[in-house]
Amino acid sequence: MAEAVWPQSLIDLMLEMPERDREQILSRVRRLESFPEMYPVRAKGPYRGLRWYLAGPWLVYYRFAEGKVYLRTIWPARIP
C-alpha cells in the first residue's frame, strides 16, 4: 500500500475548500493508496509526467515514485 505525501501548501488549500470538494479529493487519494497507477499520465504541458484525476471541480496532479504518492497540485477544472 502506497503512502500519500502532502505538501503543506495543499493542506492549507484543502482546509479552505468546501467540505464536499475536500471529501471528493480525499476519497480518491484513499483509492490511490491501493492503486497508485490507476490514473493517466499527462503527456504534455506544464504538468507532463504527472498523473492526474478529476475530483468535483478540481484537477489533482500527483506523482507515484518509490512506493509513495506525492500530491503535487490542485487546479480548478474550470476557470470562471
C-alpha positions in Angstrom: 0.0 0.0 0.0 1.4 3.4 -1.0 1.6 6.3 1.4 0.2 9.7 0.3 2.6 12.6 0.9 1.0 16.1 1.1 2.9 19.4 0.8 1.8 22.0 3.4 0.5 24.3 0.7 -2.0 21.7 -0.5 -3.1 21.0 3.1 -3.7 24.7 3.6 -5.7 24.9 0.3 -7.8 21.9 1.3 -8.7 23.5 4.6 -10.2 26.5 2.7 -12.3 24.3 0.4 -15.9 23.4 0.9 -16.3 20.1 2.7 -17.9 18.4 -0.4 -14.9 19.2 -2.6 -12.4 18.2 0.1 -14.2 14.8 0.6 -14.2 14.1 -3.2 -10.4 14.7 -3.3 -9.7 12.7 -0.2 -11.8 9.7 -1.3 -9.8 9.3 -4.4 -6.5 9.7 -2.6 -7.5 6.8 -0.3 -8.1 4.8 -3.5 -4.7 5.9 -4.8 -3.0 4.4 -1.8 -4.1 0.9 -3.1 -4.0 1.6 -6.8 -1.5 4.4 -7.4 -1.1 3.9 -11.1 -4.8 3.8 -12.0 -5.0 7.3 -13.5 -3.4 8.6 -16.7 -0.1 10.4 -17.1 -0.2 13.9 -18.6 1.8 13.8 -21.9 2.3 17.5 -22.5 2.0 20.9 -20.9 3.4 22.2 -17.6 2.3 19.1 -15.7 3.6 16.5 -18.1 4.8 13.3 -16.5 2.4 13.7 -13.6 -0.7 11.6 -13.1 -4.0 13.3 -12.7 -7.6 12.8 -11.8 -10.8 14.9 -11.7 -12.4 15.4 -8.3 -15.5 17.5 -8.5 -14.4 20.9 -9.8 -10.7 20.2 -9.3 -7.9 18.5 -11.2 -5.5 16.8 -8.8 -1.9 16.1 -10.0 0.4 13.6 -8.4 3.5 11.5 -9.0 4.0 7.9 -7.9 7.5 7.0 -7.1 9.3 4.7 -4.6 6.1 3.4 -3.3 4.7 6.8 -2.4 2.0 9.0 -3.9 3.3 12.6 -3.9 0.5 15.0 -4.3 1.7 18.0 -6.3 -1.0 20.5 -7.1 -4.7 21.0 -7.2 -6.0 23.1 -10.1 -9.6 24.3 -11.0 -11.1 22.2 -13.7 -13.0 25.2 -14.9 -11.7 28.7 -14.8 -14.7 31.1 -14.4 
